[in-house]
Amino acid sequence: MDSYRAIVVGCGGLGSAALYRLARELGPGVLGLEQFELGHGRGASQDHSRIIRLAQHQPRYAALARAAYRAWAEVEAESLQTLVVRTGGLVIEDRDARQGLATGTRNIEGYTEVFHRFGVDHEVLDADEVMARWPQFRLDGGERAVHQSESGIVDAARANAVHIALARAHGAHVRERAAVRAVRPDGAGVVVETDDRTYRADRVVVAADAWTNRVLRECGLRLPLTVLQEQVTYYATPHLAEFAPSRFPVFMWHGEHNFYGFPVHGEVATKLGQHMGGHETSADERTFEPDPVRRKRYELFVQRYLPRFGGPELYTKTCLYTVPPDQDFVLDTVPDHPQVTVAVGAGHAYKFAALIGEVLADLAMGRRPAHPIDDFSLTRPALTDPAFPRSFHV
Ligand SMILES: Cc1cc2nc3c(=O)[nH]c(=O)nc-3n(C[C@H](O)[C@H](O)[C@H](O)COP(=O)(O)OP(=O)(O)OC[C@H]3O[C@@H](n4cnc5c(N)ncnc54)[C@H](O)[C@@H]3O)c2cc1C
């Protein structure tokens, strides 16, 4: 039986970050196990771009946002690879469309309140001011927006590969196409079984997102997770300069639907997605077929508000969100088995991935993380009370 100080199950965005942080400390005593090929497109982390932002409307995430940028800067400094591109970011609220909708704090006031609390520079703009600075937008007039200059893009696919490469540089072992069939706490350690090998480790990090419950089966834990099939569309706009990262910000649109968009990055194309717009599925039942209803919805949004952002569709890509009922992360050790650490990104974790890697390494090593993560515990009501209602509609 091969023995390791630590094993990371799942080498997606969060697992690869944890592997790197553990390898910095434990060198060859760390093993990463990935069921598919590294860089596969079946999970949640494989795409050219994810939004990173200080623009948070919930204090528990705002409290982590600056540290997330610092953690990415550390990875960039060690690898000399650019992973974060600051484009500035707009949060646009379509007030007319949201009349009567339960918006909670996901509105301009919700953001500015948190900005003031955390000392984040920002500008509040009306529709005319937005169109004056970004004439790419064609707004109706009832919109309001907040601009934050640090927002931008994390190149997820690149960052996953950089985390894996740096982990290997520190001596970590990484096995792809090595599906973990069981994680079994055993005394103070853990037994990890794959089809062809059995490993023993002092501690295990499970960052398996949509497959989390399957991997944790023998840890006596089943989480109330909803898996959603999300999709993003790339448009081969002919107006490349207008939508270059230096001239067009990442944006989030809070209206009848919550859209988000990117300047030209990765592909020679702009990209649009809808947050929490997907249908419920599972890691096994998900398809790679785009939903034509959402595809049409994206097209109509672009035609109305960003006519030159669009163009021939390059492709539409599907991807998975794995969401607890309260839409909050899971970052904790298993109560009865503290040698097993669990991470679930709840559909919005990539911006924090580098920092979450650090937090997971601390938890796995039995240290109290330097960052406030109590809101993401495994013992919170949303994960333990079967009657806890989902805070989202599917
Ligand atoms: C369309 C879309 C847009 C998003 N946009 C943003 C954004 O703009 N900003 C942001 O911050 N976040 C965003 N997110 C969320 C973010 O991408 C995810 O929260 C994050 O990528 C989750 O990473 P992960 O490592 O937990 O999941 P994954 O990347 O899915 O990794 C889990 C890994 O575990 C492996 N695995 C599972 N079971 C086993 C097993 N038994 N044995 C071995 N390996 C196993 C899987 O194969 C997989 O590689 C978006 C997500 C989607 C889908």
The ligand as an SDF file (V2000), in Angstrom:
LIG
                    3D

 53 58  0  0  0  0  0  0  0  0999 V2000
  -20.5610   28.0850  -16.4370 C   0  0  0  0  0  0  0  0  0  0  0  0
  -19.8530   28.4180  -15.1500 C   0  0  0  0  0  0  0  0  0  0  0  0
  -19.4390   29.7200  -14.9360 C   0  0  0  0  0  0  0  0  0  0  0  0
  -18.7910   30.0570  -13.7570 C   0  0  0  0  0  0  0  0  0  0  0  0
  -18.3690   31.3390  -13.5910 N   0  0  0  0  0  0  0  0  0  0  0  0
  -17.6820   31.6500  -12.4740 C   0  0  0  0  0  0  0  0  0  0  0  0
  -17.1310   32.9580  -12.3330 C   0  0  0  0  0  0  0  0  0  0  0  0
  -17.2590   33.8020  -13.2180 O   0  0  0  0  0  0  0  0  0  0  0  0
  -16.4280   33.2300  -11.1900 N   0  0  0  0  0  0  0  0  0  0  0  0
  -16.2480   32.2970  -10.2080 C   0  0  0  0  0  0  0  0  0  0  0  0
  -15.6270   32.6210   -9.2060 O   0  0  0  0  0  0  0  0  0  0  0  0
  -16.7450   31.0450  -10.3170 N   0  0  0  0  0  0  0  0  0  0  0  0
  -17.4620   30.7060  -11.4210 C   0  0  0  0  0  0  0  0  0  0  0  0
  -17.9420   29.4460  -11.5780 N   0  0  0  0  0  0  0  0  0  0  0  0
  -17.7900   28.4600  -10.4790 C   0  0  0  0  0  0  0  0  0  0  0  0
  -16.4560   27.8050  -10.4580 C   0  0  0  0  0  0  0  0  0  0  0  0
  -16.0060   27.5330  -11.7570 O   0  0  0  0  0  0  0  0  0  0  0  0
  -16.5260   26.5550   -9.5920 C   0  0  0  0  0  0  0  0  0  0  0  0
  -17.0220   26.8790   -8.3110 O   0  0  0  0  0  0  0  0  0  0  0  0
  -15.1660   25.8660   -9.4470 C   0  0  0  0  0  0  0  0  0  0  0  0
  -14.5800   25.7130  -10.6920 O   0  0  0  0  0  0  0  0  0  0  0  0
  -15.3250   24.5360   -8.7460 C   0  0  0  0  0  0  0  0  0  0  0  0
  -14.0940   23.8740   -8.7940 O   0  0  0  0  0  0  0  0  0  0  0  0
  -13.9610   22.3840   -8.2820 P   0  0  0  0  0  0  0  0  0  0  0  0
  -12.5190   22.0740   -8.3310 O   0  0  0  0  0  0  0  0  0  0  0  0
  -14.6770   22.2420   -6.9980 O   0  0  0  0  0  0  0  0  0  0  0  0
  -14.8010   21.5480   -9.3330 O   0  0  0  0  0  0  0  0  0  0  0  0
  -14.3240   20.6960  -10.6070 P   0  0  0  0  0  0  0  0  0  0  0  0
  -13.4950   21.4990  -11.5030 O   0  0  0  0  0  0  0  0  0  0  0  0
  -15.5340   20.0680  -11.1680 O   0  0  0  0  0  0  0  0  0  0  0  0
  -13.3590   19.5950   -9.9810 O   0  0  0  0  0  0  0  0  0  0  0  0
  -13.7850   18.4230   -9.3690 C   0  0  0  0  0  0  0  0  0  0  0  0
  -12.8360   17.3530   -9.8860 C   0  0  0  0  0  0  0  0  0  0  0  0
  -12.9900   16.1580   -9.1220 O   0  0  0  0  0  0  0  0  0  0  0  0
  -12.8220   15.0690   -9.9980 C   0  0  0  0  0  0  0  0  0  0  0  0
  -13.3960   13.8830   -9.3620 N   0  0  0  0  0  0  0  0  0  0  0  0
  -14.6900   13.7110   -9.0000 C   0  0  0  0  0  0  0  0  0  0  0  0
  -14.8700   12.4810   -8.4720 N   0  0  0  0  0  0  0  0  0  0  0  0
  -13.6480   11.8770   -8.5070 C   0  0  0  0  0  0  0  0  0  0  0  0
  -13.1750   10.6020   -8.1050 C   0  0  0  0  0  0  0  0  0  0  0  0
  -13.9980    9.6890   -7.5890 N   0  0  0  0  0  0  0  0  0  0  0  0
  -11.8630   10.2980   -8.2850 N   0  0  0  0  0  0  0  0  0  0  0  0
  -10.9960   11.2240   -8.8000 C   0  0  0  0  0  0  0  0  0  0  0  0
  -11.4000   12.4620   -9.2260 N   0  0  0  0  0  0  0  0  0  0  0  0
  -12.6980   12.7750   -9.0690 C   0  0  0  0  0  0  0  0  0  0  0  0
  -13.6010   15.5140  -11.2460 C   0  0  0  0  0  0  0  0  0  0  0  0
  -13.3100   14.7440  -12.3580 O   0  0  0  0  0  0  0  0  0  0  0  0
  -13.1440   16.9670  -11.3460 C   0  0  0  0  0  0  0  0  0  0  0  0
  -11.9920   17.1110  -12.1240 O   0  0  0  0  0  0  0  0  0  0  0  0
  -18.5830   29.0640  -12.7570 C   0  0  0  0  0  0  0  0  0  0  0  0
  -18.9650   27.7350  -12.9790 C   0  0  0  0  0  0  0  0  0  0  0  0
  -19.6030   27.4160  -14.1690 C   0  0  0  0  0  0  0  0  0  0  0  0
  -20.0240   25.9970  -14.3740 C   0  0  0  0  0  0  0  0  0  0  0  0
  1  2  1  0
  2  3  1  0
  2 52  2  0
  3  4  2  0
  4  5  1  0
  4 50  1  0
  5  6  2  0
  6  7  1  0
  6 13  1  0
  7  8  2  0
  7  9  1  0
  9 10  1  0
 10 11  2  0
 10 12  1  0
 12 13  2  0
 13 14  1  0
 14 15  1  0
 14 50  1  0
 15 16  1  0
 16 17  1  0
 16 18  1  0
 18 19  1  0
 18 20  1  0
 20 21  1  0
 20 22  1  0
 22 23  1  0
 23 24  1  0
 24 25  2  0
 24 26  1  0
 24 27  1  0
 27 28  1  0
 28 29  2  0
 28 30  1  0
 28 31  1  0
 31 32  1  0
 32 33  1  0
 33 34  1  0
 33 48  1  0
 34 35  1  0
 35 36  1  0
 35 46  1  0
 36 37  1  0
 36 45  1  0
 37 38  2  0
 38 39  1  0
 39 40  1  0
 39 45  2  0
 40 41  1  0
 40 42  2  0
 42 43  1  0
 43 44  2  0
 44 45  1  0
 46 47  1  0
 46 48  1  0
 48 49  1  0
 50 51  2  0
 51 52  1  0
 52 53  1  0
M  END
$$$$
